Each structure stands twice: as C-alpha cells, then as structure tokens.
C-alpha cells in the first residue's frame, strides 16, 4: 500500500474558485504559477515527468493563494516501479502544454471557456484577443493591459496548436509569459 502526503492547502482548488472574478494581477500570478510548476516537472526533473492529468481540480491554492499542482506523475511512477520505460513521454509533455493553454483560457474567462483549445484555434486571433480584452476589462484607454492580455492569449494559442510538435515547451511558454 502506498500513501501520498500533501501539505495542507486551505484555499481549495481552481475548479472551486475559477468562477470568482479576480483582478488581472491575480489571474497572471495564477497562470505563471501553473507554468512554473509544469516547467519544473518537464525540465528540472530527470527524467522529465508529465503531469498527465492537468485539470482545474488538480490545481490547489496555498495560504497565499499561490497555485500548486497536485495528483501528478502517477502513471510515470507506476511505470518506474514496473521497470518500464515510457516511450510516449514527449507526447504526454505536449498534452500537458495543451491542457495548460486551456487552463489559461479558463482563468481569463472566469471559468466560462472550459476545454476551449479548439474553440480559440477556429477563430481569427484578433477576435480572440478582443474577446479576452473585453472579458478582462482591458479598455482602449489601457494599452498596457491590452498588451498583457494579448501576450497571454498568444501563449494560449501557441499551447493549444493542433499539432503537438508545434506547441512550445513549458520552459519556452514560461519565458513568453514572463517577458
């Protein structure tokens, strides 16, 4: 029998909190925090670990409302225990990136756009940016906020590309978000 221990995280998870309107800086902090967690799993662990089940209920919040990833890597752990090498790790990393792009959209729309990767890929980029600016009250008078929204939407569009090999690594996505 195996046990998993977690720190006590009193502020619930993203699935419970996503519909609560948040200010722009809080949304950015949550998105970047998720990106940092995935970047750690993908690039700082050796071998790389895919989350494998990135969904809103697996993004939990600590005392300071910082996001933490939960329930990750179980498939990878089981394969290591069985002595199997995971040949599909690259595909799983790409899927994590896709799911991350969808989490961006979910956060930007306060939960209105869930599993929206295909939805935004089917629209012209300027339409998507305009919708997200409206959703986040980035008015014409606030060009810097519009630029920030555009930058994050660009990352979501890259992460949700249909061809996995066209998606950025989480390290590259984090750099784009931090730039």
WOURPE-V80165 format. One line per field, one symbol per residue. ss: DSSP state (2 for helix, 1 for strand, 0 for the rest). burial: I if it has 16 or more other ideal C-beta (glycine too) atoms within 10 Angstrom, else O. A space follows every 10 residues. Layout:
BEGIN
ss: ???
burial: ???
END
This chain:
BEGIN
ss: 0000000000 0012222000 0002222222 2222222222 2222000000 0000022211 1000001110 0002222222 2200000022 2222222222 2222222200 0000002222 2000222222 2222200000 0022222222 2222222220 0002220002 222222220
burial: OOOOOOOOOO OOIIIOIIOO OIOIOOIIII IIIIIIIIIO IIOOOOOIII IIIIIIOIII IOOOOOIIII IIIOIIOOIO OOOOOIOOIO OIIIIIIIII IIIIIIIIII IOIOOIIOOI OOOOOOOIII IIIOOIOIOO OOOOOIOIII OIIOIIIIII IOOOOOIIII OIIIOIIOO
END
